[in-house]
Amino acid sequence: MQVVNGAPADKLADRTQWRKSSASNPSGNCVEVAALQDGDVAVRNSRHPSGPALIYTRAEMAAFLAGVKNGEFDDLG
């Protein structure tokens, strides 16, 4: 299966290890991430584990995480 944005998250790979933040709450409002075999990173909604996954390159994830650490998205929290 070709890995593209919107691919069903449960079809990405048998060895995909999804994980979520320890800060996630028990109500199920969580985002999960997984490293893919080609080095990209998949993101999915934990409430819909077989729903669509968004696929990002490592560079895109690094840019996003740098923005989070710098407070660029604090107005959304």
CYANA upper distance limits for C-alpha pairs under 8 A (distance plus 0.5 A):
  1 MET  CA     11 LYS  CA      8.48
  1 MET  CA     12 LEU  CA      7.88
  3 VAL  CA      7 ALA  CA      6.96
  3 VAL  CA     12 LEU  CA      7.25
  3 VAL  CA     55 ILE  CA      8.24
  4 VAL  CA     54 LEU  CA      8.20
  4 VAL  CA     55 ILE  CA      6.96
  5 ASN  CA     52 PRO  CA      8.00
  5 ASN  CA     53 ALA  CA      6.65
  5 ASN  CA     54 LEU  CA      5.26
  5 ASN  CA     55 ILE  CA      5.74
  6 GLY  CA     52 PRO  CA      4.93
  6 GLY  CA     53 ALA  CA      5.62
  6 GLY  CA     54 LEU  CA      6.35
  6 GLY  CA     55 ILE  CA      8.46
  7 ALA  CA     11 LYS  CA      7.93
  7 ALA  CA     12 LEU  CA      7.77
  7 ALA  CA     51 GLY  CA      8.45
  7 ALA  CA     52 PRO  CA      5.75
  7 ALA  CA     53 ALA  CA      6.13
  7 ALA  CA     54 LEU  CA      8.12
  8 PRO  CA     12 LEU  CA      7.38
  8 PRO  CA     50 SER  CA      6.13
  8 PRO  CA     51 GLY  CA      5.79
  8 PRO  CA     52 PRO  CA      5.09
  8 PRO  CA     53 ALA  CA      6.60
  9 ALA  CA     44 ARG  CA      7.29
  9 ALA  CA     49 PRO  CA      6.79
  9 ALA  CA     50 SER  CA      5.56
  9 ALA  CA     51 GLY  CA      6.24
  9 ALA  CA     52 PRO  CA      6.00
  9 ALA  CA     53 ALA  CA      5.51
 10 ASP  CA     49 PRO  CA      6.94
 10 ASP  CA     50 SER  CA      5.21
 10 ASP  CA     51 GLY  CA      8.00
 11 LYS  CA     50 SER  CA      8.17
 12 LEU  CA     16 THR  CA      7.56
 13 ALA  CA     36 LEU  CA      8.49
 16 THR  CA     34 ALA  CA      6.87
 16 THR  CA     35 ALA  CA      7.62
 16 THR  CA     36 LEU  CA      7.16
 17 GLN  CA     34 ALA  CA      6.17
 17 GLN  CA     35 ALA  CA      7.81
 18 TRP  CA     32 GLU  CA      6.46
 18 TRP  CA     33 VAL  CA      6.00
 18 TRP  CA     34 ALA  CA      5.21
 18 TRP  CA     35 ALA  CA      8.49
 19 ARG  CA     32 GLU  CA      5.72
 19 ARG  CA     33 VAL  CA      6.03
 19 ARG  CA     34 ALA  CA      6.93
 20 LYS  CA     24 SER  CA      7.43
 20 LYS  CA     30 CYS  CA      7.42
 20 LYS  CA     31 VAL  CA      6.75
 20 LYS  CA     32 GLU  CA      5.07
 20 LYS  CA     33 VAL  CA      6.94
 21 SER  CA     30 CYS  CA      8.48
 21 SER  CA     31 VAL  CA      8.49
 21 SER  CA     32 GLU  CA      8.17
 24 SER  CA     28 GLY  CA      8.41
 24 SER  CA     29 ASN  CA      7.71
 24 SER  CA     30 CYS  CA      6.29
 25 ASN  CA     29 ASN  CA      7.12
 25 ASN  CA     30 CYS  CA      7.67
 28 GLY  CA     46 SER  CA      7.14
 28 GLY  CA     47 ARG  CA      6.46
 29 ASN  CA     45 ASN  CA      8.37
 29 ASN  CA     46 SER  CA      7.62
 29 ASN  CA     47 ARG  CA      7.56
 30 CYS  CA     45 ASN  CA      6.80
 30 CYS  CA     46 SER  CA      5.90
 30 CYS  CA     47 ARG  CA      7.87
 31 VAL  CA     43 VAL  CA      7.34
 31 VAL  CA     44 ARG  CA      6.31
 31 VAL  CA     45 ASN  CA      5.40
 31 VAL  CA     46 SER  CA      6.11
 32 GLU  CA     43 VAL  CA      6.18
 32 GLU  CA     44 ARG  CA      5.84
 32 GLU  CA     45 ASN  CA      6.78
 32 GLU  CA     46 SER  CA      6.45
 33 VAL  CA     41 VAL  CA      7.26
 33 VAL  CA     42 ALA  CA      6.01
 33 VAL  CA     43 VAL  CA      5.04
 33 VAL  CA     44 ARG  CA      7.02
 34 ALA  CA     41 VAL  CA      6.17
 34 ALA  CA     42 ALA  CA      5.68
 34 ALA  CA     43 VAL  CA      7.15
 35 ALA  CA     39 GLY  CA      6.88
 35 ALA  CA     40 ASP  CA      6.66
 35 ALA  CA     41 VAL  CA      5.20
 35 ALA  CA     42 ALA  CA      6.93
 36 LEU  CA     40 ASP  CA      5.83
 36 LEU  CA     41 VAL  CA      6.22
 36 LEU  CA     42 ALA  CA      7.32
 39 GLY  CA     57 THR  CA      7.73
 39 GLY  CA     58 ARG  CA      7.36
 40 ASP  CA     55 ILE  CA      7.17
 40 ASP  CA     56 TYR  CA      6.16
 40 ASP  CA     57 THR  CA      5.08
 40 ASP  CA     58 ARG  CA      6.21
 41 VAL  CA     55 ILE  CA      6.20
 41 VAL  CA     56 TYR  CA      5.69
 41 VAL  CA     57 THR  CA      6.65
 41 VAL  CA     58 ARG  CA      7.11
 41 VAL  CA     61 MET  CA      8.02
 42 ALA  CA     53 ALA  CA      6.52
 42 ALA  CA     54 LEU  CA      6.07
 42 ALA  CA     55 ILE  CA      5.03
 42 ALA  CA     56 TYR  CA      6.85
 43 VAL  CA     53 ALA  CA      5.91
 43 VAL  CA     54 LEU  CA      5.65
 43 VAL  CA     55 ILE  CA      6.96
 44 ARG  CA     48 HIS  CA      8.05
 44 ARG  CA     49 PRO  CA      7.36
 44 ARG  CA     51 GLY  CA      7.87
 44 ARG  CA     52 PRO  CA      7.22
 44 ARG  CA     53 ALA  CA      5.33
 44 ARG  CA     54 LEU  CA      7.10
 45 ASN  CA     49 PRO  CA      6.95
 45 ASN  CA     51 GLY  CA      8.03
 45 ASN  CA     53 ALA  CA      8.39
 56 TYR  CA     60 GLU  CA      6.42
 56 TYR  CA     61 MET  CA      6.85
 57 THR  CA     61 MET  CA      6.85
 58 ARG  CA     62 ALA  CA      6.54
 59 ALA  CA     63 ALA  CA      6.71
 60 GLU  CA     64 PHE  CA      6.77
 61 MET  CA     65 LEU  CA      6.55
 62 ALA  CA     66 ALA  CA      6.54
 63 ALA  CA     67 GLY  CA      6.80
 64 PHE  CA     68 VAL  CA      6.82
 65 LEU  CA     69 LYS  CA      6.63
 66 ALA  CA     70 ASN  CA      6.59
 67 GLY  CA     71 GLY  CA      6.79
 67 GLY  CA     72 GLU  CA      5.71
 67 GLY  CA     73 PHE  CA      7.52
 68 VAL  CA     72 GLU  CA      6.31
 68 VAL  CA     73 PHE  CA      6.39
 68 VAL  CA     74 ASP  CA      8.07
 73 PHE  CA     77 GLY  CA      7.87
